[in-house]
Amino acid sequence: MYYVLFYKTVENYVERRVPFREEHLGLALQAHQNGTLILGGALADPADSAMLVFKGDSPQVAEDFAHNDPYVKNGLITEWQVRPWTVVIGSD
């Protein structure tokens, strides 16, 4: 099953994320390497949100990522939620 983690970001997110970016990307790379994070990135114009797509047996995989994300821990994410995603085309 796929799960989408939606982030809403603070104003000036792009500038404010700099001190935490390396740690955030390391966490994301680790999740990608273990097969749980499929795609992820910030939306642009404006850069006010982000989406990360996870694959797992439950939404816990995405929730755990959010709880450990330095962007969340350091207040760069104003709200987040996980929703199941029923993939119709492109799933394996």
Backbone bond lengths (Angstrom), bond angles and torsions (degrees), N, CA, C in turn:
res aa  C-N    CA-C-N  psi(-1)  N-CA   C-N-CA  omega(-1)  CA-C   N-CA-C  phi
1 M - - - 1.442 - - 1.537 108.78 -
2 Y 1.310 114.87 147.07 1.469 120.63 177.57 1.523 109.84 -103.09
3 Y 1.321 114.93 148.60 1.461 122.34 177.95 1.520 108.16 -136.25
4 V 1.331 115.91 135.55 1.460 120.71 178.52 1.523 108.13 -105.78
5 L 1.315 115.04 127.42 1.453 122.47 174.50 1.521 106.75 -98.18
6 F 1.322 116.37 116.42 1.460 122.46 179.30 1.524 108.72 -100.60
7 Y 1.318 116.00 131.70 1.464 122.53 175.36 1.515 109.40 -116.00
8 K 1.334 115.99 139.38 1.465 122.93 165.86 1.523 105.33 -108.43
9 T 1.327 116.27 131.96 1.468 119.92 -173.13 1.522 112.23 -106.35
10 V 1.316 115.34 162.23 1.460 122.56 176.05 1.531 109.83 -73.32
11 E 1.308 115.81 165.03 1.466 119.91 172.51 1.517 108.99 -64.05
12 N 1.301 116.06 148.96 1.469 122.43 -178.30 1.526 112.20 58.69
13 Y 1.299 115.10 32.61 1.460 122.09 -178.26 1.526 112.41 -55.23
14 V 1.316 116.56 -45.41 1.471 120.47 -176.14 1.529 110.55 -58.61
15 E 1.318 116.94 -42.25 1.465 120.47 179.46 1.527 111.43 -74.66
16 R 1.329 116.52 -39.91 1.462 121.01 -174.08 1.532 113.18 -74.92
17 R 1.318 117.84 -19.03 1.465 120.20 -178.00 1.533 113.01 -79.35
18 V 1.312 117.96 -14.72 1.468 122.23 -172.37 1.530 113.21 -49.31
19 P 1.343 120.42 -49.05 1.473 118.74 -176.66 1.531 113.95 -66.61
20 F 1.333 117.53 -18.17 1.460 121.92 -175.00 1.530 112.84 -110.68
21 R 1.322 116.69 -3.26 1.465 121.19 -171.56 1.531 112.91 -63.79
22 E 1.306 117.96 -44.57 1.463 120.46 -178.16 1.530 110.95 -61.04
23 E 1.328 116.23 -44.81 1.472 120.19 179.30 1.535 110.80 -65.66
24 H 1.333 116.69 -41.62 1.470 121.38 177.84 1.529 110.57 -60.68
25 L 1.319 116.77 -48.35 1.462 120.52 -179.11 1.531 111.36 -65.40
26 G 1.316 117.40 -33.88 1.459 120.55 175.95 1.523 111.73 -63.73
27 L 1.324 116.04 -43.12 1.461 120.96 176.69 1.522 110.60 -62.61
28 A 1.331 116.45 -43.42 1.467 121.31 179.70 1.529 110.68 -65.44
29 L 1.318 117.91 -42.33 1.460 121.32 179.25 1.522 110.80 -63.01
30 Q 1.306 116.88 -41.78 1.466 120.98 178.02 1.536 110.33 -61.52
31 A 1.339 116.98 -44.09 1.465 120.67 178.60 1.525 111.30 -65.23
32 H 1.315 116.72 -36.13 1.464 120.38 178.29 1.530 110.13 -68.39
33 Q 1.308 116.22 -42.43 1.468 120.45 -179.51 1.528 112.04 -65.72
34 N 1.333 117.25 -31.90 1.462 118.33 179.10 1.531 112.17 -87.20
35 G 1.338 116.86 1.56 1.454 121.42 172.89 1.513 116.48 88.53
36 T 1.339 117.66 3.82 1.462 118.99 -179.21 1.521 113.25 -89.65
37 L 1.330 117.81 -34.08 1.468 121.22 178.30 1.522 107.98 -96.78
38 I 1.320 115.91 118.63 1.459 121.67 -176.95 1.520 110.89 -92.19
39 L 1.321 116.90 -49.54 1.466 123.76 -179.96 1.520 108.50 -144.47
40 G 1.316 116.23 152.61 1.460 118.73 175.73 1.506 111.01 -165.47
41 G 1.320 115.73 149.49 1.449 119.95 175.88 1.514 112.23 169.90
42 A 1.319 113.68 166.63 1.467 120.97 179.57 1.526 109.95 -85.67
43 L 1.307 116.02 147.50 1.454 121.43 172.26 1.520 108.18 -82.44
44 A 1.314 116.64 152.23 1.465 121.08 -175.60 1.528 110.89 -118.77
45 D 1.323 113.94 163.10 1.472 122.91 174.29 1.514 113.93 53.08
46 P 1.302 119.07 62.08 1.465 129.41 4.62 1.530 112.13 -94.24
47 A 1.315 115.40 161.59 1.468 122.30 177.55 1.527 108.21 -84.93
48 D 1.330 115.55 72.76 1.464 120.40 -175.17 1.525 113.62 -117.78
49 S 1.325 116.39 3.39 1.455 119.58 179.79 1.527 109.76 -160.61
50 A 1.320 114.30 169.63 1.463 120.73 179.21 1.517 108.30 -147.43
51 M 1.328 115.04 160.11 1.457 122.05 177.28 1.517 109.42 -135.88
52 L 1.309 115.45 137.76 1.456 121.39 175.93 1.522 107.46 -131.33
53 V 1.317 116.42 130.36 1.460 121.83 -177.75 1.528 108.76 -104.86
54 F 1.323 115.04 123.88 1.460 122.10 -179.07 1.520 110.36 -114.90
55 K 1.322 115.04 155.87 1.454 121.27 174.22 1.522 107.18 -125.40
56 G 1.334 115.91 128.96 1.453 120.06 -179.37 1.511 112.01 -173.28
57 D 1.320 114.90 -178.31 1.460 120.98 -179.39 1.524 112.92 -81.17
58 S 1.332 116.42 -18.02 1.467 120.30 -178.89 1.526 108.75 -154.80
59 P 1.335 117.38 167.84 1.461 120.13 177.78 1.523 113.19 -67.05
60 Q 1.327 116.45 -9.63 1.463 120.45 -178.45 1.519 112.31 -56.88
61 V 1.331 117.23 -32.98 1.466 120.74 -178.95 1.529 110.74 -60.87
62 A 1.320 117.89 -41.25 1.468 121.99 178.68 1.528 110.70 -76.89
63 E 1.317 116.97 -38.67 1.465 120.85 178.78 1.520 110.95 -62.67
64 D 1.320 116.76 -42.41 1.463 120.41 178.64 1.524 111.02 -62.06
65 F 1.335 116.28 -40.57 1.459 119.61 177.40 1.525 109.95 -58.68
66 A 1.319 116.49 -49.51 1.473 120.17 -178.45 1.525 111.57 -59.92
67 H 1.320 117.03 -43.70 1.470 120.09 -179.10 1.523 112.48 -63.41
68 N 1.320 116.99 -26.52 1.476 121.20 -178.62 1.523 113.62 -99.85
69 D 1.308 117.62 -4.83 1.465 122.11 -176.10 1.529 110.60 -73.65
70 P 1.338 117.82 125.83 1.463 119.77 178.54 1.532 112.76 -62.23
71 Y 1.308 118.59 -25.04 1.466 120.12 175.60 1.523 110.40 -64.86
72 V 1.322 117.14 -41.29 1.464 121.57 177.51 1.520 109.67 -70.18
73 K 1.324 116.37 -48.56 1.467 121.47 -177.01 1.526 112.62 -59.88
74 N 1.331 117.21 -29.62 1.463 120.94 -176.03 1.524 113.36 -104.85
75 G 1.322 117.48 18.22 1.454 121.78 170.59 1.514 116.77 77.66
76 L 1.330 118.67 14.97 1.464 120.16 178.48 1.526 112.08 -81.46
77 I 1.327 115.99 -17.17 1.454 121.73 178.72 1.526 107.11 -107.28
78 T 1.335 115.87 118.39 1.463 120.14 -177.58 1.514 112.17 -80.76
79 E 1.322 116.87 -28.96 1.457 121.08 173.39 1.526 108.75 -159.96
80 W 1.318 114.58 154.12 1.454 119.64 176.71 1.514 109.08 -145.77
81 Q 1.332 114.78 154.85 1.454 120.24 175.53 1.519 109.33 -152.38
82 V 1.318 114.85 153.72 1.456 121.99 177.88 1.522 107.61 -114.76
83 R 1.341 114.67 133.48 1.461 119.88 177.36 1.522 109.43 -131.28
84 P 1.329 116.61 140.81 1.463 118.91 174.78 1.523 109.56 -68.75
85 W 1.311 115.21 146.03 1.464 120.90 -178.04 1.521 108.35 -125.91
86 T 1.315 115.59 117.90 1.445 121.12 177.03 1.521 108.23 -88.60
87 V 1.302 116.06 106.04 1.462 121.70 -178.28 1.525 108.31 -85.97
88 V 1.337 116.31 126.28 1.442 121.36 -178.46 1.534 110.76 -101.91
89 I 1.311 117.08 -39.37 1.466 121.55 -179.20 1.522 108.37 -122.34
90 G 1.320 115.97 130.59 1.451 120.35 177.23 1.506 114.64 99.39
91 S 1.322 118.57 -5.32 1.462 118.83 178.51 1.526 109.76 -82.22
92 D 1.313 114.89 161.72 1.460 118.33 178.71 1.504 111.27 -97.20
